[in-house]
């Protein structure tokens, strides 16, 4: 235990560099030979392959870029190639090694350069990276410079830290919402029959996870969409006019009463949140959804949630008061629109029957 404080920093760097290098080579192999790589499985395998040999004074194991590139160039496919490579290394160490002792280092370095030819040819992709994302291009080049100037562990550590920082700063600024058109949704009613009633229905798709990093922007974007469609003052004025018309027309004939009610219900806005893209969330995200629900309720706007996972429904029901006469959660957008249409038809029928 007395040695642990002196080696823990170096051990963390070795573990980080070894895992990142192994995962990067695994991803490159998967892309080249068209198969998938499970990051968690790679992490578990890499950890076990280093924990068990540590009890037998073995050096840490990791993927070797030079050997991997050499195996790629020779067309290796299975683990048998590794056995042959190990046998050749033993022969070189014990038989050919003494003969290579007098060769200059530049000659030995040329062997490594030839083996890394495939990786060095990736410099041709720099133009593509620049056109796609300039920030990723900067991280790529700066990580390469740090690796050449200092060491592989320093360069990879710098690249990991830069990537994490960029993700933290760019994630809150990413687009969180997408406004959909009712015509884009599979809906069994004819558009011409419900064109007037569906004009007040807005469908907003949630594209990203809702966590503390982007919760504030999600709320601001959604409020901006609501304000663009109908302001709070306009909604309140329409509701007040409808209530006054109902009171005035109650003393007159039935036709006026029906027209006023129809105009009143046509002004009721509905917001449907498509949560199919909401993969995960935290407490802050649920709180923002509940806040949006209460804000829209104060603006006389009904909020319906579609494609919600069971965990999201449970979290929202536990975190806030969602007691309402009509349901809030629906399996799909079509079912939410059906519920809106049925509710409006029922309201019109009940009002006409009272008249």
C-alpha positions in Angstrom: 0.0 0.0 0.0 2.9 2.4 0.5 3.8 2.1 -3.2 0.2 2.8 -4.3 0.3 6.7 -4.1 3.5 6.8 -6.2 2.1 4.6 -9.0 -1.6 5.4 -9.1 -1.2 8.4 -11.4 0.9 6.5 -13.9 -1.3 3.5 -13.6 -4.4 5.6 -14.5 -2.6 7.0 -17.5 -1.5 3.5 -18.7 -5.1 2.1 -18.3 -6.6 5.1 -20.1 -4.2 5.0 -23.0 -4.4 1.2 -23.3 -8.2 1.1 -23.4 -8.6 4.1 -25.8 -6.0 2.7 -28.2 -7.5 -0.8 -28.1 -11.0 0.5 -28.6 -9.9 2.8 -31.5 -8.2 -0.1 -33.2 -11.3 -2.3 -32.6 -13.6 0.4 -34.1 -11.3 0.7 -37.1 -11.3 -3.1 -37.6 -15.1 -3.2 -37.3 -15.5 -0.5 -39.9 -13.0 -2.2 -42.3 -14.4 -5.8 -42.0 -18.1 -4.7 -41.5 -18.9 -6.0 -38.0 -20.0 -4.4 -34.8 -18.1 -3.8 -31.5 -19.7 -3.6 -28.1 -17.9 -0.9 -26.0 -18.9 -2.4 -22.7 -17.8 -5.9 -23.7 -14.4 -4.4 -24.9 -14.1 -2.6 -21.6 -14.8 -5.7 -19.6 -12.4 -7.9 -21.6 -9.7 -5.3 -21.4 -10.0 -5.0 -17.7 -10.0 -8.8 -17.1 -7.0 -9.3 -19.4 -5.1 -6.8 -17.2 -6.4 -7.7 -13.7 -5.7 -11.4 -13.8 -2.1 -11.1 -15.2 -1.3 -8.5 -12.6 -1.0 -11.2 -9.9 1.8 -12.8 -12.0 4.0 -9.7 -12.5 3.0 -9.3 -16.2 3.1 -6.0 -18.0 -0.2 -4.3 -19.0 -1.6 -5.6 -22.2 -3.2 -3.5 -24.9 -3.6 -3.4 -28.7 -0.5 -2.6 -30.6 -0.9 -0.2 -33.5 2.1 -1.4 -35.4 1.3 -5.1 -35.1 -2.4 -4.5 -36.0 -1.4 -2.5 -39.1 1.0 -5.3 -40.1 -1.6 -8.0 -39.6 -4.1 -5.9 -41.7 -1.6 -5.7 -44.5 -0.8 -9.4 -44.5 -4.6 -10.3 -44.6 -4.9 -11.9 -41.1 -8.4 -12.9 -40.1 -8.3 -15.1 -37.0 -6.3 -15.5 -33.7 -4.0 -18.0 -35.4 -2.2 -15.1 -36.9 -1.4 -13.9 -33.4 0.2 -17.3 -32.6 2.3 -17.2 -35.7 3.3 -13.6 -34.9 4.3 -14.5 -31.4 6.4 -17.4 -32.7 8.2 -15.1 -35.2 8.8 -12.6 -32.4 10.5 -15.3 -30.3 12.6 -16.3 -33.2 13.7 -12.7 -33.8 14.5 -12.2 -30.2 16.6 -15.3 -29.7 18.1 -15.9 -33.1 17.9 -12.8 -35.4 18.0 -10.2 -32.7 21.8 -10.3 -32.2 22.3 -9.9 -35.9 20.2 -6.7 -36.0 22.1 -5.2 -33.1 24.5 -3.3 -35.4 21.8 -1.9 -37.7 21.1 1.9 -37.4 17.9 2.9 -35.7 16.7 4.6 -38.9 16.6 1.2 -40.6 14.5 -0.3 -37.8 12.3 2.7 -37.8 11.6 2.2 -41.5 10.2 -1.2 -40.8 7.7 0.4 -38.4 6.8 3.1 -40.9 6.1 0.5 -43.6 3.9 -1.3 -41.1 2.0 1.9 -40.3 1.6 2.9 -43.9 -2.2 2.3 -43.7 -2.6 4.5 -40.7 -0.4 7.2 -42.1 -2.5 7.3 -45.2 -5.4 8.6 -43.0 -3.9 12.1 -43.4 -5.8 12.2 -46.7 -9.0 12.3 -44.7 -8.1 15.7 -43.2 -9.8 17.6 -46.0 -13.0 15.6 -45.4 -12.9 16.2 -41.7 -12.4 20.0 -42.3 -15.5 20.1 -44.5 -17.6 18.1 -42.1 -16.7 19.6 -38.7 -13.8 22.1 -38.2 -13.8 21.5 -34.4 -13.2 17.7 -34.9 -10.4 18.6 -37.4 -8.7 20.8 -34.8 -8.9 18.1 -32.1 -7.5 15.5 -34.6 -4.5 17.7 -35.5 -3.8 19.0 -32.0 -3.9 15.4 -30.6 -1.5 14.2 -33.3 0.9 17.1 -32.5 0.7 16.4 -28.7 1.4 12.7 -29.3 4.4 13.4 -31.5 5.9 16.1 -29.3 5.3 14.5 -25.9 4.1 10.9 -25.7 1.2 8.6 -26.7 -0.4 8.7 -23.2 -0.2 12.5 -23.1 -1.6 12.9 -26.6 -4.5 10.5 -26.0 -5.3 12.1 -22.7 -5.4 15.5 -24.3 -7.7 14.2 -27.0 -10.1 12.6 -24.5 -10.2 15.8 -22.3 -10.8 18.0 -25.4 -13.6 15.8 -26.6 -15.4 15.7 -23.3 -15.1 19.5 -23.0 -16.4 20.0 -26.5 -19.4 17.7 -25.9 -20.3 19.5 -22.6 -20.3 22.9 -24.3 -21.9 21.8 -27.6 -24.6 19.6 -26.2 -26.7 22.4 -24.5 -26.6 24.3 -27.8 -27.8 21.4 -30.0 -31.3 21.5 -31.6 -33.7 19.9 -29.2 -37.1 20.3 -30.9 -38.5 19.8 -34.4 -41.9 21.2 -35.4 -44.0 18.6 -37.4 -46.9 19.0 -39.7 -50.2 17.2 -39.0 -50.1 16.0 -42.6 -46.8 14.1 -41.9 -48.6 11.9 -39.3 -50.5 8.8 -40.3 -54.0 9.8 -39.6 -57.1 8.0 -40.6 -59.5 11.0 -40.9 -59.7 12.9 -44.1 -57.8 16.2 -43.9 -60.6 18.2 -45.6 -63.1 17.0 -42.9 -60.9 18.2 -40.0 -58.8 21.0 -41.5 -60.4 23.6 -39.3 -60.2 21.6 -36.0 -56.6 20.5 -36.5 -55.3 24.0 -37.2 -54.9 24.6 -33.5 -52.9 21.3 -33.0 -49.1 21.6 -32.9 -46.8 18.6 -32.9 -43.3 19.0 -31.5 -40.8 16.2 -31.7 -38.1 15.9 -29.0 -34.9 15.0 -30.7 -32.3 14.7 -27.9 -32.1 13.3 -24.3 -33.5 15.8 -21.7 -30.9 16.3 -19.0 -29.5 19.2 -17.0 -27.2 20.3 -19.8 -30.0 21.1 -22.4 -33.1 21.4 -20.2 -32.9 25.2 -20.1 -32.6 25.4 -23.9 -35.5 22.9 -24.4 -37.8 25.1 -22.3 -36.8 28.3 -24.1 -37.3 26.7 -27.5 -40.6 25.3 -26.6 -41.9 28.5 -25.1 -40.7 30.3 -28.3 -42.8 28.0 -30.4 -45.8 28.5 -28.2 -45.5 32.3 -28.3 -45.0 32.3 -32.0 -48.2 30.3 -32.5 -50.4 32.2 -30.1 -49.5 34.6 -27.3 -50.8 34.3 -23.8 -52.8 37.5 -24.0 -54.5 36.5 -27.2 -55.5 33.1 -25.7 -57.0 34.8 -22.6 -58.9 37.3 -24.7 -60.4 34.6 -26.8 -61.5 32.6 -23.8 -63.1 35.7 -22.2 -65.0 36.5 -25.4 -66.3 33.0 -25.6 -67.5 33.1 -22.0 -69.2 36.4 -22.6 -70.9 35.1 -25.7 -72.1 32.1 -23.9 -73.7 34.2 -21.2 -75.3 36.6 -23.6 -76.6 34.0 -26.0 -78.1 32.0 -23.2 -80.9 34.6 -23.2 -81.3 34.5 -27.0 -82.1 31.8 -29.5 -80.2 28.5 -29.8 -78.4 29.2 -33.1 -76.3 32.0 -31.6 -75.4 29.8 -28.7 -74.1 27.1 -30.9 -72.0 29.5 -33.1 -70.4 31.1 -30.1 -69.5 27.7 -28.6 -68.1 26.6 -31.9 -65.8 29.6 -32.1 -64.8 29.2 -28.5 -63.7 25.6 -29.0 -61.9 26.3 -32.2 -59.6 28.7 -30.3 -58.5 26.0 -27.9 -54.8 25.1 -28.7 -53.3 21.7 -28.3 -49.6 20.9 -28.1 -48.5 17.3 -28.7 -45.0 16.4 -27.6 -43.5 13.4 -29.5 -41.2 11.8 -27.0 -39.9 9.0 -29.3 -36.5 10.6 -29.5 -36.2 11.1 -25.7 -33.9 8.2 -24.9 -33.0 9.2 -21.3 -33.7 11.9 -18.9 -32.9 13.1 -15.4 -34.7 14.9 -12.6 -34.1 18.3 -14.2 -35.5 17.1 -17.5 -38.7 15.8 -15.8 -39.0 19.1 -13.8 -38.8 21.0 -17.1 -41.5 18.9 -18.7 -43.8 19.4 -15.7 -43.1 23.2 -15.8 -44.0 23.2 -19.5 -47.2 21.4 -18.7 -48.2 23.9 -16.0 -47.1 26.9 -18.2 -49.3 25.7 -21.1 -52.1 25.0 -18.8 -52.0 28.6 -17.6 -52.0 29.7 -21.2 -55.2 27.6 -21.9 -53.2 25.2 -24.0 -53.7 21.4 -23.7 -50.4 19.4 -23.6 -50.4 15.7 -24.7 -47.4 13.4 -24.7 -47.0 10.6 -27.2 -44.5 7.7 -27.5 -43.6 8.0 -23.8 -41.6 5.3 -22.1 -43.0 3.8 -18.9 -40.1 5.2 -16.9 -41.0 8.8 -18.1 -44.7 8.4 -17.4 -43.9 7.1 -13.9 -41.4 9.9 -13.2 -43.8 12.6 -14.3 -46.7 11.2 -12.4 -44.5 10.9 -9.3 -42.9 14.3 -9.7 -46.0 16.5 -10.4 -49.7 16.8 -10.2 -51.0 15.7 -13.6 -54.6 15.1 -12.5 -56.8 16.0 -15.4 -60.3 15.1 -16.8 -58.7 13.9 -20.1 -55.6 11.6 -20.4 -52.2 13.1 -21.0 -50.1 10.2 -22.2 -50.8 8.3 -25.5 -49.1 5.5 -27.3 -48.8 7.4 -30.6 -49.5 10.8 -32.2 -52.4 9.4 -34.1 -54.1 8.2 -30.9 -53.6 11.7 -29.4 -55.2 13.3 -32.4 -58.1 10.8 -32.2 -58.6 11.7 -28.6 -58.7 15.4 -29.5 -61.2 14.9 -32.2 -63.4 12.6 -30.1 -63.3 15.1 -27.2 -64.3 18.0 -29.4 -67.1 16.1 -31.1 -68.4 15.1 -27.7 -68.3 18.6 -26.4 -70.1 19.9 -29.5 -72.8 17.2 -29.2 -73.3 17.8 -25.5 -73.7 21.6 -26.1 -76.1 21.1 -28.9 -78.2 18.7 -26.8 -78.4 21.2 -24.0 -79.6 23.8 -26.5 
